[in-house]
Amino acid sequence: MQDPCPTLPHQRPSMALLALMSLLALLCAAVCTPARASATITDQAARWLSSQIKVPADRITVQAPDPRWQMPSCPSGPRFDTPFSNANTVRVRCEAPQWQVFLRAQWPEELQATVATAAPAPATPRAEPSPAVSSSNSRPNAEPRRGIVLTRAVGRGSLLSPASAESVQVPAREADSLLVTDAQFLDQMEAVRDLPAGVPLRQTDIRPAVLVRQGQWVTMTVGQGTGFTITVRLEALQDGRMGDRVMLRNTESGRTVSGVVTGMNSAKGA
């Protein structure tokens, strides 16, 4: 009697198939891994913020970092804080290698009253211990580091950019953990105070810039990813930083809509 399920001979995959599988693996490593990393960091930020403001993590929405920024690894684990006067901006930073990114957080309006009473105070820089000094040569046990300085003086609130800075060697006595070491940190940031040229920048000198200002025209794009795109100019009814949801008004119809800030004087429809 003939076997109804004959055994097929084992076939090795062709070289073309192996090459295709290798290409797919490389594409996944290049595209999927950053996406998973961004999702992980936003989930961690939401859970951390939840513990601070007493709002359930599943009610907190944290915007993912700019997809153009590839988040480096952080072997020691990222640290979270809220460096400004409200809890809507979460700073994620790593000490080695040094990097930081600011994430915008939002939650339902009905929970705002609870958040107002539970919001954490802005983070304050930790006092750095005085460097130990050797009695034999009087040299501190610290080493100079590369830091970032502005090429020209700027006023408080000025928009900064990587092109406005350069890398210099910072003496050991000034090279603390708050030193800005990457000019890319200045992208879409503004000066907290008047900043002179040539002085090493620290993380407390900068903050996310106001990209949309009340009363100014904003270009809002609607329909991205749906096969059509509509662009309209609206008047901003409030200030907004990257990722903030702001109210905008059509001056002809008087209708107001909300949009998410995506850049300088630009937003996208909800």
N, C-alpha and C positions, 0 to 999 in steps of 0.2 A: 504493500500500500504506500502511495506517495505521501511524503511528509507535507501537511498543509501549510507549514510555516518554514520554508526552506531557509537555511542559514546563508546570508549574503556574505560574500568575501569582503574582508576589511580593506577599505580604501584609504590611503593616506591623502590628506589635503594637498591640493596642488600648490605650487609656488605662488601662483597668482592669488589664491585664496589666503595664503599665509601673509602675503604682502598687504592685502586689503585689511585683514584683521589687525596687523601691526599699525596701519595708518589710522584705523578707527580708535585704537588704544591711545595713540598719540594725540588725536583730536580731543578725546575725552579728558586726557590729562591736562590739556591746554585750556579747555573750555569749562568742563564740568567741575574741576577741582576749585577754581576761584569762586564759582557760584556756590558750591557747598561751603567754602570758607566764609563767604559773606553771610550766608544763612546762619551759620554757627555763631558768628560774632554778634549778629543782631539778636538771636535767641538768648545768648548769654547776657547781652546788654539789657534786654527786656526783663530777664529774671532778676538781675542785680537791681535795676530801677524799681521793680516790684517790691523788693525787700526794703527799699528806702522810702517810698512814698505810699506804701500800703495799698496799692492797686493791683488786682490780679494780673499776672503776667499775660494772660490771654486777652486782656482788655487794652494792653499797651501795644502800639504799633511803632516799630523802630525802622527808620528808613535805611536801606542797605547803602554801603559806601558807593561812591562814583565807580561805575564798572571799569573806567579807564585805570583805576588804581588797583594794582595787584598787591594784596595784603601779604606782607612778609610773615614768616613763621615767628613764633615767640616761645622759645623753649621754657622760659620761666612762667609763662602764663600771662595773659593780658590783665591790666588793672583798669578799673572803672571809677570815674568820679563825675561830679557835675560842677564844672569850674565857674559857672556864671550864676546870676541871681535867681534863675528858675531851673526847674528840672527837665526842661524840654531839650536841653543839649547834654548829651552824654559823651564824655571824652574816654576813648579807649587808647591806652598807651602801653608800650613795652619798653623795658629798660635795656635789654640786651638781646638783639640789636635795637637801637633806639628808634622808635617811630610812634606816631600818634595819629588818630583820626577822630573827627567829631561826627556824631550821629544824632539825627533829629528824632525825637520821640513825641508821640501824641497819644491821647486817650479820650474817651467820650466826654462831652461837655458836662454831663450830669455828675461826673466824678471830680470836676475841677475844685469844688469846695473842699473835698477831702484832701486833695493834693495840696491845696494852699496851706493847710495846717500841718501837713506831714512832710513837705518838701525839704530835702537836706540843704544845709548851708553850703555855699560854694567851698570847694576844696581849697585849702591853704597850703602853700609849699611847706614841706617838712624842713625843719632846721637841719642844715648839714653840719655834721660834727667838724670841729677844727681839725685840719690835717695833722697827723702825727709828725713830729719833727725829730730828725736824728741828731743826737748831740755831737756826732762825729763830723758831719758835713753840713748840718743845718738845712737840708733839703727836704721838702715835704714828700710824703709817701704817695703822691698823686702824679699823674702824667698829663702833659698837654694833650688837647684833643682838637679835632677840626670842628669849627663852629661857623655860623652864618651871621654876616653883618650886612647892613643896608649900604648901598653905594651912594645914597643921598639921604639927607634928613627928611622926615615926613611928619605931618601933624596928626593929632589924634583923630581917629576915624578914617584915615587915608586907606585906600585899597592897596594891598600889597600883591606882589607876584614874584615868582622865582627869578624873573628877569631883573628885578630891582635889588638883588642881593648877590653876594659872592662868598665863597668859602675861604676861611682864614684859619691859621693856627692860633688857638686860644691858650694862654698860659695856664698852668696847672692850678693856680690859686683861683682862677675864674671858671674852671671847667666843672661845674656842678651838674646834677642830674636833670636840671631843667633847661639845659643848653639846647638850642635848636641846632641840629646837625645836618638837616636835609632841607635844601631850598624849596623842595616841592611842598613842604608844610605851609608855605606862604600862599599857595594857590587859593584864591577866593577867601582870603583872610584880611583883616583890617587891624590897624594899630590901636591898642587900648589907650595909649598915651602918646605924647610927642616923643618921637624916637630919633636920636641923632645918627649920623652916618658913622660907620666904623666901630660901633659898639656891639659886642656879641648879643644876639637875640636870645631871649628865654621864652618858654611857653607861656608865661604870665604876661608877656608883652603883646600877644596877639589873640584874636578871637575870630569866629566866623563872621564874614562881612555882611552888612546889610546890602543885599543885591536889589531889593525892590523898596522904593520909598513912597510914602503916602503922597498923593498928588501927582506922581509921575506917570507917564505912559508905559504900559507893559504890553509886550507882544505875547498873547496866549495862543498855544497850539492845541487843537482838539482833533481827536480821531486817529492819533498815531497808532499804527499796528492794525488798523481796521480796513485798510485798503484805500482810504481817502484822508486828506488832511485839510483842516480849515484853520486859517490864521486870522486873528482879529486883534485890534489895538483897543485896550481898555485902560481905565484910570484906576490906579491903586488907591484903596481906601485905608491901607495900613502898611507899615514897614514889614519886611520879611527877609529872612536869611535862607540859605540853601535848604530845601526840604520843607520849609514852613508852608502852611496853608493860609492864604491871604484872600481877602474879599476884594473883588474888582467890579467896576461899574462901567456899563455901556453908556456913554454920555448922550447918545442919541435917543435910546429907548428908555433910559433910566433904570434898566434891569441890572441887578447885581448877581454875580456868580462867584464861585470860589475856585482857586487854582493853586497848584503847588509850585513853588519857586524852583526853577531849574538853572538859572544863571542870571547875569546882569540884565535887569529889566525884561526878563522872560519868565514864562510860566507855562504849565500844561494843564489842560482841563482834568477835572476829577473823573 
